[in-house]
Amino acid sequence: MTPYTHELRTALLAVQRATILTQTVFHTNAKGTLSKEDASPVTIGDFGAQALIIAALRHNFPDDEVVGEEEASSLRENTALAEQIFALVQESKLQDADSEAELGGPIKDVEAMLAAIDAGKSAGGNKGRVWALDPVDGTKGFLRGGQYAVCLALMVDGDVKVGVLGCPNLPVDDAAPISADVDGEGKGVLFSAVQGQGATSRPLTEAGLAAEKAIRMKEVADITQVTFCESVEAAHSSHGDQAEIAKRLGIWKESVRMDSQAKYGSIARGAGDLYLRLPVRKDYEEKIWDHAAGDLIVREAGGEVTDAEGKRLDFGLGRTLKSNKGVVATPKGVHEIVKKAVKEVLGSK
């Protein structure tokens, strides 16, 4: 059997099932927003998706650890919200009975749901098998009706081996031009990669897995003609620095501002070319769940991902990318020239 076949299938089905819940919440106005200590919003979708995915992981890999973004203390104090989320969790089932059974079936009660959410408290690190989970990446995009992603990656001894991104609002067509607009026609796309086995995309469904297609980053012949992606939120990435880098490279096309790791998926399939996420302050540490799946998918699609200093992202140091500043993701052929421009702009400050 090919390495990580079981892990990949479980991750794909778990993310696909979770997107049934997140899309139900996405299309309602009552998203149940709470605020974490850092003032970032958490929705019913975050809690429900984390519960569904961790329950599936525990059923299949009971000894694995999970680094999850959410924890359930606020739900234990708000029983009405917990019951509301549990009702959605119960409704979110794959329509293929065999696939649903592979994930362990429904979560039995509210306490089991809260326990699943709280099972995401691993400290991470470079020993053993650890999953990195972001149940709704791009929460602000989710709230405003834009792009978001459900993200899951397996790290073994700190090295990312499996990555899955569920992007319900991206078009299924890999050849569609990149846009931050929501695709109202299709049901989104599921990206995945296993280390050493390439990257794929397939349509999201509400049943079993659809057929996959191999994806590759687009080769860039003329750096001035590339399309680059950046975060919507200026608090996440320095728009001014990125504009200056584009100017130095001779890129005059307007950047595409998109929430979440949907950016990684978009460049991996050649819809965009570059993704820059430059540090906004010196003490900020990126979270591993915001990059682990996307990093692997882009690299397996023929791209290169480093930080702003040219170092590979290190996912083995805990819950954050402590040794890295920023992200530069490009096709291999232009990585050096982009990295040089990044260093020049950041070094001039």
Residue pairs with C-beta under 8 A, 6 or more apart in sequence:
2 194
2 197
3 161
3 194
3 196
3 197
4 154
4 161
4 162
4 194
4 195
6 60
7 61
7 154
7 161
7 162
8 162
8 164
8 192
8 194
9 102
9 209
10 56
10 57
10 60
10 61
10 102
10 103
11 152
11 154
11 162
11 164
11 192
12 164
12 190
12 192
12 209
13 56
13 94
13 99
13 102
13 103
13 208
13 209
14 52
14 53
14 56
14 57
14 103
14 152
15 53
15 150
15 151
15 152
15 164
15 165
15 166
15 190
16 94
16 166
16 190
16 204
16 205
16 206
16 209
17 52
17 53
17 56
17 92
17 93
17 94
17 100
17 103
18 48
18 49
18 52
18 53
18 92
18 135
18 150
18 166
19 49
19 150
19 166
19 168
19 188
19 204
20 92
20 93
20 94
20 206
21 45
21 48
21 49
21 52
21 88
21 89
21 91
21 92
22 45
22 48
22 49
22 135
22 136
22 142
22 148
22 150
22 168
23 168
23 187
23 188
24 88
24 91
24 92
25 31
25 32
25 43
25 44
25 45
25 48
25 88
26 45
26 142
26 145
26 148
26 168
26 169
30 44
31 43
31 44
31 45
31 142
31 143
32 43
32 44
32 81
32 84
32 85
33 41
33 42
33 43
33 143
34 41
34 42
34 43
34 74
34 81
35 41
35 42
36 42
40 139
41 139
41 140
41 143
42 70
42 74
42 139
43 136
43 139
43 142
43 143
44 81
44 84
44 85
44 88
45 135
45 136
45 142
46 69
46 70
46 135
46 136
46 139
47 70
47 72
47 75
47 85
47 117
47 135
48 85
48 88
48 89
48 92
48 135
49 135
49 136
49 150
50 68
50 69
50 70
50 116
50 117
50 120
50 133
50 135
51 85
51 89
51 107
51 113
51 114
51 116
51 117
52 89
52 92
52 107
52 116
53 133
53 135
53 150
53 152
54 66
54 68
54 116
54 117
54 119
54 120
54 133
55 103
55 104
55 107
55 112
55 113
55 116
56 103
56 104
57 64
57 66
57 131
58 104
58 116
58 119
59 103
59 104
60 102
60 103
60 104
61 129
63 129
64 128
64 129
64 130
64 131
64 154
65 122
65 124
65 128
65 129
65 130
65 131
66 119
66 120
66 122
66 130
66 131
66 132
66 133
67 120
67 122
67 123
67 124
67 130
67 131
67 132
67 133
67 288
67 289
67 319
68 117
68 119
68 120
68 121
68 122
68 133
68 135
68 289
69 120
69 133
69 134
69 135
69 287
69 289
70 117
70 120
70 135
71 117
71 118
71 120
71 121
72 82
72 114
72 115
72 117
72 118
74 81
75 81
75 82
75 85
75 114
75 117
76 82
76 114
79 110
82 110
82 113
82 114
83 110
85 113
86 107
86 109
86 110
86 113
89 106
89 107
89 113
90 106
90 107
93 100
93 106
94 100
94 103
94 206
94 207
94 208
95 206
95 207
96 207
96 208
98 208
99 207
99 208
99 209
107 113
107 116
120 133
122 130
123 318
123 319
124 130
124 132
124 155
124 288
124 315
124 316
124 317
124 318
124 319
125 158
125 316
125 317
125 318
126 157
126 158
126 316
126 317
127 157
127 158
128 156
128 157
129 154
129 155
129 156
130 154
130 155
130 156
131 152
131 153
131 154
131 155
132 151
132 152
132 153
132 155
132 288
132 289
132 292
132 293
132 315
133 151
133 152
133 289
134 149
134 150
134 151
134 152
134 261
134 287
134 289
134 290
135 150
136 142
136 148
136 149
136 150
137 148
137 149
137 150
137 151
137 259
137 260
137 261
137 289
137 290
138 146
138 147
138 148
138 149
138 259
138 260
138 261
138 262
139 148
140 232
140 233
140 259
141 147
141 148
141 232
141 258
141 259
141 260
142 148
142 259
145 182
146 169
146 180
146 182
146 232
146 258
146 259
147 167
147 169
147 170
147 180
147 182
147 258
147 259
147 260
147 262
148 167
148 168
148 169
148 259
148 260
148 262
149 165
149 166
149 167
149 260
149 261
149 262
149 265
150 165
150 166
150 168
151 164
151 165
151 166
151 260
151 261
151 289
151 290
151 292
151 293
151 294
152 163
152 164
152 293
153 160
153 162
153 163
153 164
153 289
153 292
153 293
153 296
154 160
154 161
154 162
154 163
155 161
155 288
155 292
155 315
155 316
157 316
158 314
158 315
158 316
158 317
159 195
159 315
159 316
160 195
160 292
160 293
160 295
160 296
160 315
161 194
161 195
161 296
162 192
162 193
162 194
162 195
162 296
163 191
163 192
163 193
163 292
163 293
163 294
163 295
163 296
163 297
163 300
164 190
164 191
164 192
164 293
165 190
165 191
165 192
165 261
165 262
165 264
165 265
165 293
165 294
165 297
166 188
166 190
166 204
167 188
167 189
167 190
167 191
167 204
167 260
167 261
167 262
167 265
168 187
168 188
168 204
169 182
169 183
169 188
169 262
170 183
170 188
170 189
170 262
170 265
170 266
171 183
171 185
171 186
171 189
172 183
172 186
172 187
172 188
172 189
172 203
172 204
173 186
174 189
174 201
174 213
174 215
174 269
174 270
174 271
175 270
175 271
176 183
176 271
177 271
178 227
178 229
178 256
178 258
178 266
178 271
178 272
179 256
180 232
180 256
180 257
180 258
180 259
186 203
187 203
187 204
187 205
187 206
188 203
188 204
189 201
189 202
189 203
189 204
189 265
190 201
190 202
190 203
190 204
190 209
190 210
191 199
191 200
191 201
191 215
191 264
191 265
191 268
191 269
191 293
191 297
192 199
192 200
192 201
192 202
192 212
192 297
193 199
193 200
193 296
193 297
193 299
193 300
193 301
194 300
195 296
195 300
196 300
197 300
198 214
198 300
198 301
199 214
199 215
199 216
199 268
199 296
199 297
199 298
199 300
199 301
200 212
200 213
200 214
200 215
201 212
201 213
201 215
201 265
201 269
202 209
202 210
202 211
202 212
202 213
203 210
204 210
215 268
215 269
215 270
215 301
216 269
216 270
216 301
216 302
217 267
217 268
217 269
217 270
217 273
217 298
217 301
217 302
217 303
217 331
217 332
218 270
218 273
218 331
219 331
219 333
220 226
220 273
220 330
220 331
220 333
220 334
223 249
223 250
223 251
223 334
223 337
223 338
224 249
224 250
224 251
224 252
225 251
225 253
226 249
226 251
226 253
226 273
226 274
226 334
227 253
227 255
227 256
227 272
227 273
227 274
228 242
228 246
228 251
228 253
228 255
228 256
228 272
228 273
228 274
228 275
228 276
229 255
229 256
229 257
229 258
229 263
229 266
229 267
229 272
229 274
229 275
229 276
230 237
230 239
230 242
230 255
230 256
230 257
230 258
230 263
230 275
230 276
230 277
231 237
231 257
231 258
231 259
231 263
231 277
232 257
232 258
232 259
233 259
234 280
235 280
236 277
236 280
237 276
237 277
237 278
237 280
237 326
238 278
238 279
238 280
241 278
241 345
241 346
241 349
242 255
242 276
242 278
243 255
244 345
245 276
245 278
245 338
245 341
245 342
245 345
246 252
246 255
248 341
248 344
248 345
249 337
249 338
249 341
256 266
256 272
258 266
261 290
261 291
261 293
261 294
263 272
263 275
263 294
264 275
264 291
264 293
264 294
264 295
264 297
264 298
264 329
265 294
265 297
266 272
267 273
267 274
267 275
267 298
267 303
267 329
267 330
268 294
268 297
268 298
268 300
268 301
268 303
269 301
273 330
273 331
274 328
274 329
274 330
274 334
274 338
275 298
275 327
275 328
275 329
275 330
276 326
276 327
276 328
276 329
276 338
276 342
277 286
277 326
277 327
278 308
278 326
278 342
278 346
279 308
279 325
279 326
279 346
282 325
285 320
285 321
285 322
286 320
286 321
286 324
286 327
287 319
287 320
287 321
288 315
288 318
288 319
288 320
288 321
291 313
291 315
291 321
291 327
292 315
294 329
295 305
295 313
295 315
295 329
298 304
298 305
298 329
299 305
302 331
302 332
303 329
303 330
303 331
303 332
304 329
304 330
304 331
304 332
304 335
305 312
305 313
305 327
305 328
305 329
306 312
306 313
306 327
306 328
306 335
306 339
307 313
307 321
307 324
307 325
307 326
307 327
307 328
308 325
308 326
308 327
308 328
308 342
308 343
308 346
309 324
309 325
309 343
310 328
310 339
310 343
311 323
311 324
313 321
313 324
313 327
314 321
314 322
314 323
314 324
315 321
317 323
326 342
326 346
328 335
328 338
328 339
328 342
330 338
